[in-house]
């Protein structure tokens, strides 16, 4: 039995996956971005009952003001982290740090300050979108006179979360939903060339016999 080699089909079978990988990887790099979760205070309403979820109760605290020049936040990251750690260490009631931003500051400045919060493990801060647009890091005051309980509370401050684990089919479905549209063209082209190659091989095989 003679071996049949279909060169165009073999080239397509090798070239299409390489093109798919190359352009798919470029597209993935474009959409592969980092995100930062931000909890914004609620908007101030006329009624006073909702003030506790806004920034208003913290507005008149004693804040150390740090003016951030446009495009310089990342360069002073170590200084900001040091200031945040010092704020926690002092543990003075109703104090904080006000990072002053204006319209000339970049998105990078904003994200850099939030990243400094994460580096310093300072979890209590707010973005004042209502009036100033500044970032306020407020102290989480710990009363030094409070005595710890003699008995350990095993369930205190616990958060019960039911973890959902998707199966293989759901993972594949989720993967295909986030693929860029260009990827589908490459997949369709690969399957088309593969189908034509198989048909051509079948026809040649029938002609040989």
C-alpha positions as CSV (number, residue, x, y, z in Angstrom):
1,X,0.0,0.0,0.0
2,X,1.4,3.3,-1.0
3,X,1.7,6.2,1.5
4,X,-0.2,9.3,0.5
5,X,1.3,12.7,1.5
6,X,-0.9,15.8,1.1
7,X,1.6,18.6,1.5
8,X,-0.8,21.6,1.5
9,X,-3.0,19.9,4.1
10,X,0.0,19.1,6.3
11,X,1.3,22.7,6.0
12,X,-2.2,24.0,7.0
13,X,-2.4,21.6,9.9
14,X,1.0,22.8,11.2
15,X,0.7,26.5,10.3
16,X,-2.8,27.3,11.6
17,X,-2.2,26.3,15.2
18,X,1.0,28.3,15.2
19,X,-0.9,31.4,13.9
20,X,-3.6,30.7,16.4
21,X,-1.1,30.6,19.3
22,X,0.8,33.7,18.1
23,X,-2.2,36.0,17.5
24,X,-4.2,34.6,20.4
25,X,-1.3,35.2,22.8
26,X,-1.1,38.8,21.6
27,X,-4.8,39.4,22.1
28,X,-4.6,37.8,25.5
29,X,-1.9,40.2,26.5
30,X,-4.1,43.1,25.5
31,X,-7.0,42.0,27.6
32,X,-4.9,40.6,30.5
33,X,-5.2,43.6,32.9
34,X,-5.1,43.9,36.7
35,X,-8.0,45.3,38.6
36,X,-8.5,46.9,42.0
37,X,-11.6,46.5,44.0
38,X,-12.8,49.8,45.6
39,X,-15.5,50.3,48.1
40,X,-17.0,53.8,47.6
41,X,-19.0,55.5,50.4
42,X,-22.7,55.9,49.8
43,X,-23.9,59.2,48.3
44,X,-25.2,61.7,50.9
45,X,-29.0,61.9,51.0
46,X,-31.2,64.5,52.6
47,X,-32.3,62.2,55.4
48,X,-29.7,61.8,58.2
49,X,-30.4,58.1,58.8
50,X,-28.0,57.0,56.1
51,X,-25.0,59.2,57.2
52,X,-23.4,56.2,59.0
53,X,-22.6,54.6,55.6
54,X,-21.1,57.7,54.1
55,X,-17.8,59.5,54.6
56,X,-19.4,62.4,56.6
57,X,-18.8,61.0,60.1
58,X,-15.1,60.9,59.3
59,X,-14.7,64.2,57.4
60,X,-13.7,66.3,60.4
61,X,-11.1,64.0,61.8
62,X,-7.5,65.2,62.2
63,X,-5.8,64.3,58.9
64,X,-2.1,64.6,57.9
65,X,-2.3,66.1,54.4
66,X,0.0,64.6,51.7
67,X,-0.1,66.5,48.4
68,X,0.6,64.1,45.5
69,X,2.1,65.8,42.5
70,X,0.9,64.5,39.1
71,X,2.8,61.4,38.0
72,X,4.9,61.0,41.2
73,X,2.9,58.7,43.4
74,X,4.8,55.6,42.4
75,X,8.2,57.3,43.0
76,X,7.1,58.1,46.6
77,X,5.5,54.7,47.3
78,X,8.0,53.8,50.1
79,X,7.3,57.1,51.9
80,X,3.5,56.6,51.7
81,X,3.8,53.0,53.0
82,X,5.9,54.3,55.9
83,X,3.4,57.0,56.8
84,X,0.6,54.5,56.8
85,X,2.4,52.1,59.0
86,X,3.3,55.0,61.4
87,X,-0.4,55.9,61.5
88,X,-1.3,52.4,62.6
89,X,1.6,52.4,65.1
90,X,0.5,55.6,66.8
91,X,-3.1,54.4,67.2
92,X,-4.5,57.9,67.9
93,X,-8.2,58.2,67.9
94,X,-10.0,60.1,65.1
95,X,-6.8,60.6,63.0
96,X,-5.8,59.7,59.5
97,X,-3.9,60.6,56.3
98,X,-5.4,62.6,53.5
99,X,-3.8,61.9,50.1
100,X,-4.7,65.0,48.0
101,X,-5.4,64.4,44.3
102,X,-6.6,66.8,41.7
103,X,-7.6,66.7,38.0
104,X,-4.0,66.7,36.9
105,X,-3.2,63.5,38.6
106,X,-3.1,60.3,36.6
107,X,-4.9,57.0,37.0
108,X,-1.5,55.6,37.9
109,X,-1.3,57.9,40.9
110,X,-4.7,56.8,42.1
111,X,-3.9,53.1,41.8
112,X,-0.4,53.5,43.3
113,X,-1.9,55.0,46.5
114,X,-4.4,52.1,46.7
115,X,-1.6,49.7,46.2
116,X,0.4,51.3,49.1
117,X,-2.7,50.7,51.3
118,X,-2.4,47.0,50.4
119,X,1.4,46.9,50.9
120,X,1.0,48.4,54.4
121,X,-2.0,46.2,55.2
122,X,-4.1,49.3,55.9
123,X,-7.6,48.1,55.2
124,X,-9.6,51.1,56.4
125,X,-9.7,53.9,53.8
126,X,-12.2,55.8,51.7
127,X,-12.4,57.7,48.4
128,X,-14.3,60.9,48.9
129,X,-16.2,61.1,45.6
130,X,-18.8,63.4,47.1
131,X,-16.7,66.5,47.5
132,X,-12.9,66.4,47.3
133,X,-11.9,63.3,45.3
134,X,-9.1,62.7,47.8
135,X,-8.2,59.3,49.4
136,X,-8.5,59.2,53.1
137,X,-6.7,56.6,55.2
138,X,-8.4,56.4,58.6
139,X,-7.0,54.8,61.7
140,X,-8.6,51.7,63.0
141,X,-8.4,52.6,66.6
142,X,-7.7,49.9,69.1
143,X,-8.5,50.7,72.7
144,X,-5.4,49.7,74.8
145,X,-7.5,49.4,77.9
146,X,-9.7,46.7,76.6
147,X,-8.9,43.3,78.1
148,X,-8.9,40.2,76.1
149,X,-11.4,37.5,77.0
150,X,-10.1,34.7,79.1
151,X,-11.9,32.2,76.9
152,X,-11.2,31.8,73.3
153,X,-14.2,32.4,71.1
154,X,-13.9,29.8,68.3
155,X,-16.6,31.2,66.1
156,X,-16.1,35.0,66.7
157,X,-15.3,37.0,63.6
158,X,-15.6,34.0,61.4
159,X,-17.1,34.2,58.0
160,X,-18.7,31.0,56.6
161,X,-18.4,30.8,52.8
162,X,-19.7,28.0,50.6
163,X,-17.1,27.5,48.0
164,X,-18.4,26.6,44.5
165,X,-16.2,24.5,42.3
166,X,-17.2,24.5,38.6
167,X,-16.9,21.2,36.7
168,X,-14.9,20.7,33.5
169,X,-17.8,21.6,31.2
170,X,-18.4,24.9,33.0
171,X,-14.7,25.7,32.9
172,X,-14.6,25.1,29.2
173,X,-17.7,27.1,28.7
174,X,-16.3,30.0,30.7
175,X,-13.1,29.9,28.7
176,X,-14.8,30.2,25.4
177,X,-17.0,33.1,26.5
178,X,-13.9,35.3,27.2
179,X,-12.0,34.5,24.0
180,X,-11.7,37.4,21.6
181,X,-13.6,37.2,18.3
182,X,-10.5,36.8,16.2
183,X,-9.8,33.4,17.9
184,X,-13.0,32.0,16.5
185,X,-11.9,32.9,13.0
186,X,-8.7,31.0,13.4
187,X,-10.5,27.9,14.8
188,X,-13.0,28.0,12.0
189,X,-10.2,28.3,9.4
190,X,-8.2,25.5,11.0
191,X,-11.2,23.1,10.9
192,X,-12.0,24.1,7.3
193,X,-8.5,23.4,6.1
194,X,-8.5,20.2,8.1
195,X,-11.7,19.1,6.5
196,X,-10.5,19.9,3.0
197,X,-7.3,18.0,3.6
198,X,-9.2,14.9,4.8
199,X,-11.5,15.0,1.7
200,X,-8.5,15.4,-0.6
201,X,-6.7,12.5,1.0
202,X,-9.9,10.4,0.7
203,X,-10.3,11.2,-3.0
204,X,-6.7,10.4,-3.8
205,X,-7.0,7.1,-1.9
206,X,-10.0,6.2,-3.9
207,X,-8.3,7.0,-7.2
208,X,-5.4,4.8,-6.2
209,X,-7.7,1.9,-5.8
